[in-house]
Amino acid sequence: MESQARGGGPAVVGGSSATTGEGAGTIAEHARRFRRRLRRADLRAVPEARRELRELLRHWGRPGRSEIAELLTSELVTNALVHTDDDAVLTAVVEPGGLRVEVRDFVARRPELTGPDTDDTHGRGLVLVQSLADAWGVRPHGVGKAVWFELGAEAV
């Protein structure tokens, strides 16, 4: 599952890496990006990541897309913190073509896209990502993986 596009076909997507610090979230207006280190099992990072993303997207001019971006970011951050026993790194980049959000963790095990159990509230995160993102995927890196999604600026 290297990359997926809405409709199931492969997406050719250019990556971009943030060069800001990995401390508490850093926002660089000129670069329109932030990078945040997520500490293991610290679920307080979920609303903090949403706030930082909202600030980054404040001038994006795509209110409906910003709300979707916040929701999908929450899902990726929560998955990384709940399903791994290590830190993770959240990176968000706004470019003229749209938004790319990536959560890197240090566990090689790839997430599985499964339908939610009707008796359980878990299992919906990646289904939401698949349904709402213009493109998404999982790619290996070093000792772990990165789960990412993109929202194009043109779609509203």
Contacts in CASP RR format, 6 or more apart in sequence:
PFRMAT RR
TARGET T0000
AUTHOR 0000-0000-0000
METHOD contacts of the structure
MODEL  1
MESQARGGGPAVVGGSSATTGEGAGTIAEHARRFRRRLRRADLRAVPEAR
RELRELLRHWGRPGRSEIAELLTSELVTNALVHTDDDAVLTAVVEPGGLR
VEVRDFVARRPELTGPDTDDTHGRGLVLVQSLADAWGVRPHGVGKAVWFE
LGAEAV
1 110 0 8 1.000
1 113 0 8 1.000
1 137 0 8 1.000
1 138 0 8 1.000
2 10 0 8 1.000
2 137 0 8 1.000
2 138 0 8 1.000
2 139 0 8 1.000
3 10 0 8 1.000
3 11 0 8 1.000
3 12 0 8 1.000
3 13 0 8 1.000
3 135 0 8 1.000
3 136 0 8 1.000
3 137 0 8 1.000
3 139 0 8 1.000
4 10 0 8 1.000
4 11 0 8 1.000
4 130 0 8 1.000
4 135 0 8 1.000
4 136 0 8 1.000
4 137 0 8 1.000
5 11 0 8 1.000
5 134 0 8 1.000
5 135 0 8 1.000
6 133 0 8 1.000
6 134 0 8 1.000
6 135 0 8 1.000
11 135 0 8 1.000
11 150 0 8 1.000
13 100 0 8 1.000
13 135 0 8 1.000
13 150 0 8 1.000
15 100 0 8 1.000
16 33 0 8 1.000
16 93 0 8 1.000
16 95 0 8 1.000
16 100 0 8 1.000
17 91 0 8 1.000
18 31 0 8 1.000
18 33 0 8 1.000
18 34 0 8 1.000
18 35 0 8 1.000
18 91 0 8 1.000
18 92 0 8 1.000
18 93 0 8 1.000
19 31 0 8 1.000
20 26 0 8 1.000
20 27 0 8 1.000
20 28 0 8 1.000
20 31 0 8 1.000
20 33 0 8 1.000
20 34 0 8 1.000
20 35 0 8 1.000
21 35 0 8 1.000
22 35 0 8 1.000
22 36 0 8 1.000
22 37 0 8 1.000
22 89 0 8 1.000
23 36 0 8 1.000
23 37 0 8 1.000
24 36 0 8 1.000
24 37 0 8 1.000
25 34 0 8 1.000
25 35 0 8 1.000
25 36 0 8 1.000
25 37 0 8 1.000
25 52 0 8 1.000
26 34 0 8 1.000
26 35 0 8 1.000
26 36 0 8 1.000
27 33 0 8 1.000
27 34 0 8 1.000
27 52 0 8 1.000
27 55 0 8 1.000
27 56 0 8 1.000
28 34 0 8 1.000
31 93 0 8 1.000
32 56 0 8 1.000
32 93 0 8 1.000
32 94 0 8 1.000
32 95 0 8 1.000
33 56 0 8 1.000
33 91 0 8 1.000
33 92 0 8 1.000
33 93 0 8 1.000
33 94 0 8 1.000
34 52 0 8 1.000
34 53 0 8 1.000
34 56 0 8 1.000
34 91 0 8 1.000
34 92 0 8 1.000
35 89 0 8 1.000
35 90 0 8 1.000
35 91 0 8 1.000
36 45 0 8 1.000
36 48 0 8 1.000
36 49 0 8 1.000
36 52 0 8 1.000
36 89 0 8 1.000
36 90 0 8 1.000
36 91 0 8 1.000
37 87 0 8 1.000
37 88 0 8 1.000
37 89 0 8 1.000
38 45 0 8 1.000
38 49 0 8 1.000
38 77 0 8 1.000
38 80 0 8 1.000
38 81 0 8 1.000
38 87 0 8 1.000
38 88 0 8 1.000
38 89 0 8 1.000
38 90 0 8 1.000
38 103 0 8 1.000
39 45 0 8 1.000
39 87 0 8 1.000
40 81 0 8 1.000
40 84 0 8 1.000
40 85 0 8 1.000
40 86 0 8 1.000
40 87 0 8 1.000
41 81 0 8 1.000
41 82 0 8 1.000
41 85 0 8 1.000
42 81 0 8 1.000
43 78 0 8 1.000
43 81 0 8 1.000
43 82 0 8 1.000
45 77 0 8 1.000
45 81 0 8 1.000
45 90 0 8 1.000
46 74 0 8 1.000
46 77 0 8 1.000
46 78 0 8 1.000
46 81 0 8 1.000
49 73 0 8 1.000
49 74 0 8 1.000
49 77 0 8 1.000
49 90 0 8 1.000
50 70 0 8 1.000
50 73 0 8 1.000
50 74 0 8 1.000
52 92 0 8 1.000
53 66 0 8 1.000
53 69 0 8 1.000
53 70 0 8 1.000
53 73 0 8 1.000
53 92 0 8 1.000
53 101 0 8 1.000
54 66 0 8 1.000
54 70 0 8 1.000
56 92 0 8 1.000
56 94 0 8 1.000
57 66 0 8 1.000
57 69 0 8 1.000
57 94 0 8 1.000
57 99 0 8 1.000
60 66 0 8 1.000
60 94 0 8 1.000
60 99 0 8 1.000
60 153 0 8 1.000
62 151 0 8 1.000
62 153 0 8 1.000
62 156 0 8 1.000
64 156 0 8 1.000
65 99 0 8 1.000
65 151 0 8 1.000
65 152 0 8 1.000
65 153 0 8 1.000
65 155 0 8 1.000
65 156 0 8 1.000
68 132 0 8 1.000
68 151 0 8 1.000
69 92 0 8 1.000
69 99 0 8 1.000
69 101 0 8 1.000
69 151 0 8 1.000
71 128 0 8 1.000
71 132 0 8 1.000
72 101 0 8 1.000
72 128 0 8 1.000
72 129 0 8 1.000
72 132 0 8 1.000
72 133 0 8 1.000
72 149 0 8 1.000
72 151 0 8 1.000
73 90 0 8 1.000
73 92 0 8 1.000
73 101 0 8 1.000
75 125 0 8 1.000
75 126 0 8 1.000
75 128 0 8 1.000
75 129 0 8 1.000
76 90 0 8 1.000
76 101 0 8 1.000
76 103 0 8 1.000
76 129 0 8 1.000
76 147 0 8 1.000
76 148 0 8 1.000
76 149 0 8 1.000
77 88 0 8 1.000
77 90 0 8 1.000
77 103 0 8 1.000
78 125 0 8 1.000
79 103 0 8 1.000
79 111 0 8 1.000
79 125 0 8 1.000
79 126 0 8 1.000
79 147 0 8 1.000
80 88 0 8 1.000
80 103 0 8 1.000
80 105 0 8 1.000
80 147 0 8 1.000
81 88 0 8 1.000
83 107 0 8 1.000
83 111 0 8 1.000
84 105 0 8 1.000
84 106 0 8 1.000
84 107 0 8 1.000
85 107 0 8 1.000
86 105 0 8 1.000
86 106 0 8 1.000
86 107 0 8 1.000
87 105 0 8 1.000
87 106 0 8 1.000
88 103 0 8 1.000
88 104 0 8 1.000
88 105 0 8 1.000
88 106 0 8 1.000
89 103 0 8 1.000
89 104 0 8 1.000
89 105 0 8 1.000
90 101 0 8 1.000
90 102 0 8 1.000
90 103 0 8 1.000
91 101 0 8 1.000
91 102 0 8 1.000
91 103 0 8 1.000
91 104 0 8 1.000
92 99 0 8 1.000
92 100 0 8 1.000
92 101 0 8 1.000
92 102 0 8 1.000
93 99 0 8 1.000
93 100 0 8 1.000
93 101 0 8 1.000
96 153 0 8 1.000
97 152 0 8 1.000
97 153 0 8 1.000
97 154 0 8 1.000
98 150 0 8 1.000
98 151 0 8 1.000
98 152 0 8 1.000
98 153 0 8 1.000
99 150 0 8 1.000
99 151 0 8 1.000
99 152 0 8 1.000
99 153 0 8 1.000
100 148 0 8 1.000
100 149 0 8 1.000
100 150 0 8 1.000
101 148 0 8 1.000
101 149 0 8 1.000
101 150 0 8 1.000
102 146 0 8 1.000
102 147 0 8 1.000
102 148 0 8 1.000
103 146 0 8 1.000
103 147 0 8 1.000
103 148 0 8 1.000
104 141 0 8 1.000
104 144 0 8 1.000
104 145 0 8 1.000
104 146 0 8 1.000
105 144 0 8 1.000
105 145 0 8 1.000
105 146 0 8 1.000
105 147 0 8 1.000
106 143 0 8 1.000
106 144 0 8 1.000
107 144 0 8 1.000
107 145 0 8 1.000
108 140 0 8 1.000
108 143 0 8 1.000
108 144 0 8 1.000
108 145 0 8 1.000
109 145 0 8 1.000
110 138 0 8 1.000
110 145 0 8 1.000
111 126 0 8 1.000
111 138 0 8 1.000
111 147 0 8 1.000
112 126 0 8 1.000
113 126 0 8 1.000
113 127 0 8 1.000
113 130 0 8 1.000
114 123 0 8 1.000
114 126 0 8 1.000
115 123 0 8 1.000
115 124 0 8 1.000
115 127 0 8 1.000
116 122 0 8 1.000
116 123 0 8 1.000
116 124 0 8 1.000
116 127 0 8 1.000
117 123 0 8 1.000
129 136 0 8 1.000
129 147 0 8 1.000
129 149 0 8 1.000
130 136 0 8 1.000
133 149 0 8 1.000
133 150 0 8 1.000
133 151 0 8 1.000
134 149 0 8 1.000
134 150 0 8 1.000
134 151 0 8 1.000
134 152 0 8 1.000
134 155 0 8 1.000
135 149 0 8 1.000
135 150 0 8 1.000
136 147 0 8 1.000
136 148 0 8 1.000
136 149 0 8 1.000
136 150 0 8 1.000
137 147 0 8 1.000
137 148 0 8 1.000
137 149 0 8 1.000
138 145 0 8 1.000
138 146 0 8 1.000
138 147 0 8 1.000
138 148 0 8 1.000
139 145 0 8 1.000
139 146 0 8 1.000
139 148 0 8 1.000
END
